[in-house]
């Protein structure tokens, strides 16, 4: 519905909406899209940071934690369930 309303596009880069999310490799950050988040292909390790979501840690703190760790896989190539990026 949000796409139909023109609020965002699936291929928009995530940092357009969450500029404070700064993955260690800038060129990689530019390629993470809304589609990658929804399809769990961001490149983060499976279930990374889920404990923070489960413990109701504020999102700004989760983003800071995500900024400290490099991606495991290439963006858009490997499925790894990732609750924190989806949240």
Order of alpha helices (4+ residues) and beta strands (2+ residues): alpha-alpha-alpha-alpha-alpha
